[in-house]
């Protein structure tokens, strides 16, 4: 030892005192040290660590064993407290629900048999007090598990837990509130209102129940208004359909519905005045160009309009490179009820054609074939040949 500035000076800095069991830690890397710490329950981040090949984590297994020691009430209470901590501190509802389920399973388990290795044990238990403790824990776990299910949107399970708790204690306001919340989420408004009112019989000034009751009542009014509008809309739609049917019958226009009607969500036979059968009728019309496999669709073709009035703005069509389709160079054909063809006068009003007794409207759609005159004979022959095939 030497002196420097009047103070003793050692040749080396003093080493920190490290317990013998920790000396080997000095040789670990950071990753190895973290892995070792994870075997200690206090620092644990996963539950699958062991103490080596084929070994067990002794400290963890000891804690697990403690969780299952004691009376059913003590074991259940331990699980209940773990679930409550997960809810209160971290909002980890799935894991908390599992702990509440374990608590309930512990309460339903048969009494534990004494360990013969420990010899006879005399334990005095107040059975009545123990039963009351179990009942209290069961009720709390059911209500708390209901909360977890409510937060996880498992509304059916929430209601079942609340029902079980309320069977034990009809005055449990938390159970009434959570049941009412689950019912409201499912739009079971009457049940939600009933649950709120049932809970308020025991706590009339409970602010949470009063707020939820107001929401339920407002939702009921809203749903009633939606139902009123729906019924009114459907009633009007039925009346409009009935008016169209009367208009078609009055005009002697046959109709037929097949098994596979075309999808026309925005096109249908309509009246100018939707409820007056005497007003003008409008038809959706499909113009077919069978010689070129093309089509055009007319959403509103009024009964007093002629085919030529529409062809005048449709023709010529952009795909007609041979200039075969002009108002004066095409003829129009419509299928008859018997499956044949009639030549439709281009200048006739649509109503005159449809009420001739030879045609019918299929699936609410009028079909008109537009054929170049130069190809009409060939196309009619092909049409007849197709019809003649069995």
Buried (B, 14 or more C-beta within 10 A) or exposed (E): EEEEEEEEEEEEEEEEEEEEEEEEEEEEEEEEEEEBBBBEBEEBEEEEBEBEEEEEBEBBEEEEEEBBEBBBBBBBBBBBEBBBEBBEEEEBBEEBBBBBBBBBEBBEEEEEEEEEEEEEEEEEEEEEEBEEBBBBBBBBBBBBBBBBBBBEEBBEBBBBBBEBBBEBBEEBBBBBBBBBBBBBEBEBBEBBBBBBBBBBEEBEEBEBBBEBBEBBBEBBEEEEEEEEEEEEEEEEEEEBEEBBEBBBEEEEBBBEEEEEEEEBEEBBBBBEEBEEBEBBBBBBBBBBBBBBEBEBEBEEBBBEBBBBBBBEEEBEBEEBEEEBBEEEEBBBBBBBEEEEBBEBBBEBBBBEBBBBEBBBBBBBBBBBBBBBEEBBEEBBEEBEEEEEEE
